[in-house]
Amino acid sequence: MSAETGTPIRSLTVLPAQREDIELHTADGLTLVGELALPVDTAGNPLMPTATLVTLHPLPTHGGYMDSHVIRKASWRLPALAGMAVLRFNTRGTTSPRGTSQGSFDEGRSERFDVAAALEFAKFHDLPHIWLVGWSFGTELALMYGRDPEVEGAVLLSPPLRRATDDDLAAWAELGRPLVALVPEHDDFLRPPDAAPYFAAVPNAEMIAVAGARHLWVGEAQVRRVLDEIVAHVLPGHGPLPTVWDGPSTQAPRSADATGEDA
């Protein structure tokens, strides 16, 4: 791999990883569908991850699912570029090409069991250095239900702070784990000037206002910014990520580039 020579990494580039369809089992009796992507060596053998991202997708009633583009591209790139494991899944009642998770959307209430099931899977499989990465609705789930002893921190993409309360932020402050909020300049729901007071009240939080960005992080430049920030905070000293790849890769079909909307 080289930062100067190689094939450019584009929107639909899929880099090598071991990708396994998984099922998560919730405490209230549901089966959720997902995927675990693990780093591999040049022979295709799994490697111990440098860290683990448990991802939480945008609002399923507005097009969010485990294939929402930033989450999907994290799974396509970060195992190869940063050695990370990426776990993504459909919350209850959510459908993607991987399948449909049992149950029905519950406005973020029963989804606490979904978050717990994903973290339990990561811990049972000895995945190291677990971080949550939530996007919009997924940030609410991270804030409300992600304060697990094994979770080392959380990255929040476009947090709307609609369901999560001041008490949830206060609990993260008490926990003392890193909380990184990427807030788009032109977000549809919560923009940096309004978000700043909430995160300023959390000593362990860092709010990053991203100039020019919108809620859906559309465009390769915005995706790269998000992935660079994730790696920089989860693996301090690493990054920015290379934009080219020297080894084998594949291209996903163009139909796989749906963004998944949110509210």
N, C-alpha and C positions, 0 to 999 in steps of 0.2 A: 504494500500500500504506500502511496506517495502523495504528498500535498502538491506536487508539481506535474507529474506525468501520470497518464492513465486515462481511462474512459470517464467522462463526466457523469456524475450521479444526477439523474434527472427525476422528475416527479414520479415516474412509474418504475424506477430501478428497484429491483429486489436483490439484496446482497445475501451471501450465504449465511445460513443458520440451520439449526435443527428445529423444525416447526412441528409441533405435536398438538392435535386436537385434544382438548381436555374437557372434563365435566367437573363442575363444582356442586357440592351438596350442602344445602342450607339447613340451619337448625329447625326451620319450620317445614322441612320436607320437600323442597323443590330441587330440581336439577337444572343447573345453568350451563350453557355451552360457552366454550372459550378456546383459546389457543395459548400455548407457551412457546416462545421462541428463545432458543439458547445459542450462545456462541459456539463455533466449531473451529477446529484446526484445519490446516490445508488438506488433510485427508478426510475431512467430514466428521471427525470424532468430537463429541461434546466436550467443552471446556468448562471449568469452574467459572461462573460469572464474576465479574468485578463488582456488580451490584444488581439489584432486582427492582424493576419498575412494575408495580401493580397499578394498572390504568383503569380509570373510571370515566366512562363516555358521557357525551352530552345528552340532553333530554330526549328520551325515546319517542315521546309524542310529537316531537318536532324534527324527527329524522336522525337523532343521535343513536349510535350503536357502536359495537366494537370495531367496525370498519370506518368510523369517522376519520377523516384523512390524516390528521396529525398523529393519532394513536396508531393507525395502520402503518404510517411511514416510520414511526418509532420502531415498530416491530420489524420492518423491512431493513432498517439501517443500523440501529444501535447495537445489535449483537455483534455485527462485523466491525463497526467503526469504533465501538467503545467497550466491547466485551460484556455488555449488559444482557441480562435476561429480561424479556418483556412479556408480561402476562396481561392478556386482554380478554374480556368476556362480555357477554350480553347480560345486563341486569334483567330481573324478572319481567316476563312478557315481551321482551325485545327480540326482534328478528333481524338476522343478517344472512349472507350466504352460508355462514357456518351452521346456521340453524336457529331455532327459536327456544329461548329459555322458558321454562315452565312458569306459571303464575301470571300475574297481571301487574301493571304499573300501579304503584301505591303512593305517588306524590312524594317519594323520599322517606316514607315511614318504614314499611317493611323492608325496604332496600338495605336497612342496617344489617339484615341477615346475609345479604349478598356480599357486602363488603367483608363481613366476618368470614364468610366461606372462602373468598379469594385469599385473604390473609392466612387462613388456616391451611389452605393448599400450599402456599409459598413456604410456610414454616414446616409443614410435614415433609416437604421435598427438600428441606435444608437449603433453600435458596438464600444467599447471603445479602446483607445490607439492604433491607427492604425500604423502598420509598414509594409513596403514593404519588401518582400524577393524575389529577382530575381536570376535566375540561368542562366549564360552565356548570351544568347540573352535577357533573362529577365532582366539582370542587365543593359543592354543598355536602355530598356524601363523605368526602374526605374530612371536611371540617367537623361534621357531626359524629362520624362513626370511625374515624381513622386513628384515634388516639390509643393505639395498641402498643404494648411495651416493646414489641419487635420492630415497630415502624420508626425509622431513623429521621424521617422528615417528609415533607409534602411539597409538591410543586403545583400551584393553582393556575390554570390557564383561563382567562376571562371569567373571573369569579363574579357572579351576579349578587351574592349575599342577599338572596331572597328568603331562603329557608334557614340557612345557618344564622344563628343569633349572636348577640354580644357575649352571651354565656359560652357559646362554642369557642369564640375567639379567646375569651378569658381562660378557658380550659387549656387551649394550646399554649397560651402564655405561661400557665402554671406548669405545663408539661416541659417546656423549655426546648422542645425539638425545633429544628429549622422549619420555617414556613416561608415559601417563596411565591409571591403572587405576580404574575405577568399580566398587566392590565393594558389593553389596547387603547391608544389615544382616541380612536373613534368607535369604542365599544357601544353596542346597542343598549346595554343595560346598566353598566357601572363604569364610569370613566375615571381616569387617574385623580382629578381633583376631589371627586366624591369618595373614592376608595381610600385615599391617603389617610384620613383620620382613623378609619377602622384599623388599618394595619399599623399605624403609628402607636396604637395602644397595646400592641403585642411586641415586647422587646426582642423576641427571637424571630420576628417577621421581617422580611425584606420585600418591599413593593417596587417593582420595576415598571415604569411607564414606557410602553413601546411605541415610539413615534410612527405614525402612518398606519398602524395595525388596526384591524377590525376584529369583531368577535369571532369570526370563523377562520382567521389566520389563513386566508386564501392566498396562494401564490408561493412559489418555491423559496423566495427570499424570506417570507414570514415563517415557513416551516423550518428552514435552516436556523433562523433566530431562536425559535422555540427549542429545537433539539440541542443547539449549542448551549443555551441557558440551562437546560436539564442536566447535561453532562457536566457543565462547569460547577454546578452546585452539588450534584450527587458525587462526582469524582473531582474534587478540587485539584487544580493544576492540569487538568485535561482539557483539550479543545483549544481553539475552535476545531470542529470536525472537518476532515478533508472533504473536498468537493469532487474528488475523482477517486477511482478504484482501479487497482492494477489486476485484480484477480477475476474469476468468473462471476457473472451476474446474469439475471434474467430481467425481462420486462413484463410487467403485469399488463393485462388487457386494458385499453383505455376506459372501458366500462367500469373499471375498479376505482376510478378517480372521483367518485361522488364525495362531497364534503361532509354531509350530515349537518343539518341545521339545528339550532337550539333556541330556547327561550328561557 
